[in-house]
Amino acid sequence: MIYSRRLGAARAVAAICFLALLGINAVRAQQPDASSVIRGVDAAVKARTEGIAGYTVTEHYAVYRNSDETHPVAEMTVKTEYREETGKSYTIVSQSGSDLVRKLVLGAILDEEKRINQPGNREASWLTSANYEMKLKSGGPERLDGRECLVLAIAPRRKAPNLLAGTLWVDAKDDSIVQVQGIASKSPSIFTGPTQMMRQYANVSGFAMATHARAVSNSYLLGRTVVTIDYRDYQIQLRPAR
């Protein structure tokens, strides 16, 4: 009788250990391989750059001062045209508010966007492992904007105003970018503190395209400044299939 009880107890312990092992393996199976995710992010960015020959989009900029994010001190709507061979160009559709803020803030943003999108410059801004150290965060996928996303911690390999230290969310199905958020690794000027930035993306014609952006900074001249950008009416010119 004692032997039978001991045998039953041993079998119960073995069964518990077996079930626990199954649970561990199931959790491991749910965690994707970090290196394959990073390769997928690189591949998604490469597919976008190789698949899009150009596009146009309407961008609306709004600038807010201090704690008031209801009444913009300046606004501007531009029609943006991107061509692979030349980069970005802008046509102002409408503008209002402070001339000084439009010049110092919005003018500086458009000039910087032109610069970093010129041929020979744009590769340095891509969200790829060539520009960032990427580490897959533990905890499994997260839901963001109705999409199941993998979450990566990103750290730029060099300091630049357009490179962020923060977090990258990518679609768990195709590794395309869903959202990036962080702090610029370098201030744009000695008069400006670190800039907090966020940009959201949606699938347009099969590629991740920006839909909303937000930047928060503090400067000696303007104080706390918030800039939001909304993107709409994409018209994408795809490259002919090879």
VENRALIN-V138603 format. One record per residue. N is the residue number from 0. SS is DSSP state (alpha for helix, beta for strand, coil for the rest). PHI is phi in whole degrees, 0 to 359 (NA if undefined). PSI is psi in degrees with one decimal (none if undefined). Layout:
N;SS;PHI;PSI
N;SS;PHI;PSI
This chain:
0;coil;NA;-44.7
1;alpha;297;-40.9
2;alpha;298;-41.3
3;alpha;295;-39.4
4;alpha;294;-42.6
5;alpha;295;-38.6
6;alpha;294;-40.2
7;alpha;294;-40.2
8;alpha;296;-41.2
9;alpha;297;-41.5
10;alpha;295;-38.3
11;alpha;296;-43.3
12;alpha;297;-41.7
13;alpha;297;-39.7
14;alpha;294;-40.6
15;alpha;296;-43.8
16;alpha;297;-39.5
17;alpha;296;-44.6
18;alpha;295;-38.8
19;alpha;297;-39.9
20;alpha;296;-39.5
21;alpha;298;-41.2
22;alpha;296;-42.1
23;alpha;298;-44.7
24;alpha;296;-34.9
25;alpha;293;-41.4
26;alpha;297;-43.4
27;alpha;298;-37.7
28;alpha;294;-29.3
29;alpha;283;-22.7
30;coil;275;113.4
31;coil;290;159.2
32;coil;289;127.5
33;alpha;298;-43.5
34;alpha;295;-35.9
35;alpha;289;-33.6
36;alpha;294;-44.4
37;alpha;296;-40.6
38;alpha;297;-36.6
39;alpha;294;-38.7
40;alpha;297;-46.8
41;alpha;301;-42.0
42;alpha;293;-37.9
43;alpha;294;-41.0
44;alpha;294;-42.3
45;alpha;297;-41.8
46;alpha;298;-37.8
47;alpha;295;-47.7
48;alpha;292;-32.5
49;alpha;275;-19.9
50;alpha;267;-20.5
51;beta;253;120.3
52;beta;273;-26.7
53;beta;180;169.2
54;beta;197;162.2
55;beta;237;150.1
56;beta;205;147.3
57;beta;265;127.0
58;beta;241;130.1
59;beta;248;121.6
60;beta;254;138.2
61;beta;224;137.2
62;beta;242;130.4
63;beta;239;147.2
64;beta;246;144.2
65;coil;55;-128.6
66;coil;262;0.4
67;coil;269;105.3
68;coil;249;26.7
69;coil;252;-38.2
70;coil;245;104.0
71;coil;292;141.3
72;coil;276;-16.1
73;beta;203;145.5
74;beta;221;153.0
75;beta;206;135.7
76;beta;244;128.2
77;beta;231;151.4
78;beta;260;115.5
79;beta;260;134.4
80;beta;238;127.0
81;beta;245;131.3
82;beta;229;135.0
83;coil;303;-38.4
84;coil;281;-18.2
85;coil;235;-20.5
86;beta;97;-144.0
87;beta;254;145.6
88;beta;224;154.8
89;beta;231;141.6
90;beta;237;120.9
91;beta;286;124.7
92;beta;268;-42.3
93;beta;201;157.0
94;beta;202;152.4
95;beta;203;166.7
96;beta;91;-160.7
97;coil;298;124.3
98;alpha;297;-39.5
99;alpha;296;-44.6
100;alpha;293;-40.4
101;alpha;298;-38.8
102;alpha;286;-49.2
103;alpha;284;-33.3
104;alpha;260;-62.9
105;alpha;290;-39.9
106;alpha;299;-40.3
107;alpha;294;-38.5
108;alpha;296;-46.2
109;alpha;295;-40.3
110;alpha;297;-40.9
111;alpha;292;-38.6
112;alpha;296;-39.0
113;alpha;299;-45.2
114;alpha;296;-49.5
115;alpha;285;-13.6
116;coil;260;6.3
117;coil;288;148.1
118;coil;306;134.3
119;coil;94;-19.3
120;coil;255;-33.4
121;alpha;296;-31.3
122;alpha;299;-29.0
123;alpha;289;-11.7
124;alpha;254;-4.2
125;coil;293;146.7
126;coil;276;75.6
127;coil;228;168.0
128;coil;290;-14.2
129;coil;291;-29.7
130;coil;255;-17.7
131;beta;226;145.2
132;beta;276;128.4
133;beta;238;135.3
134;beta;227;127.9
135;beta;288;126.1
136;coil;283;147.3
137;coil;283;167.3
138;coil;108;-8.1
139;coil;83;-176.2
140;coil;295;156.3
141;beta;236;149.1
142;beta;273;127.6
143;beta;217;121.2
144;coil;54;38.2
145;coil;77;9.0
146;beta;241;142.4
147;beta;279;122.3
148;beta;236;147.5
149;beta;266;145.9
150;beta;244;128.5
151;beta;236;140.4
152;beta;275;132.4
153;beta;237;141.1
154;beta;223;123.5
155;beta;295;145.9
156;coil;280;-9.8
157;coil;208;165.8
158;coil;267;130.2
159;coil;200;149.1
160;coil;299;-24.8
161;coil;259;8.0
162;coil;249;130.1
163;beta;252;146.0
164;beta;256;116.2
165;beta;175;-128.4
166;beta;227;140.9
167;beta;236;128.4
168;beta;254;130.7
169;beta;232;150.5
170;beta;297;129.0
171;coil;293;-18.8
172;coil;276;-42.2
173;coil;229;5.3
174;coil;65;17.4
175;coil;283;152.6
176;beta;289;134.0
177;beta;249;-41.5
178;beta;199;146.3
179;beta;228;141.6
180;beta;210;138.8
181;beta;172;-163.7
182;beta;245;133.6
183;beta;302;136.5
184;coil;285;-11.5
185;coil;212;136.4
186;coil;287;143.8
187;coil;293;-22.0
188;coil;204;167.6
189;coil;289;-13.4
190;coil;265;0.1
191;beta;238;135.1
192;coil;281;-177.7
193;coil;303;137.8
194;coil;260;127.6
195;beta;270;129.5
196;beta;229;148.7
197;beta;214;138.7
198;beta;220;132.7
199;beta;253;150.9
200;beta;229;156.1
201;beta;223;160.4
202;beta;281;117.7
203;beta;233;118.0
204;coil;55;32.3
205;coil;89;4.1
206;beta;228;153.0
207;beta;284;118.5
208;beta;234;142.2
209;beta;296;138.9
210;beta;240;-29.5
211;beta;206;142.5
212;beta;219;155.0
213;beta;212;135.5
214;beta;225;136.7
215;beta;235;127.7
216;beta;216;166.1
217;beta;233;129.6
218;beta;231;158.6
219;coil;297;-36.1
220;coil;275;-43.1
221;coil;253;-9.9
222;beta;73;-150.3
223;beta;289;126.5
224;beta;229;131.9
225;beta;243;129.7
226;beta;241;128.0
227;beta;244;147.3
228;beta;228;128.9
229;beta;243;133.1
230;beta;248;134.1
231;beta;210;166.1
232;beta;58;52.1
233;beta;293;136.4
234;beta;234;107.5
235;beta;254;131.6
236;beta;259;110.4
237;beta;277;148.6
238;coil;285;137.5
239;coil;303;139.0
240;coil;297;136.8
241;coil;279;none
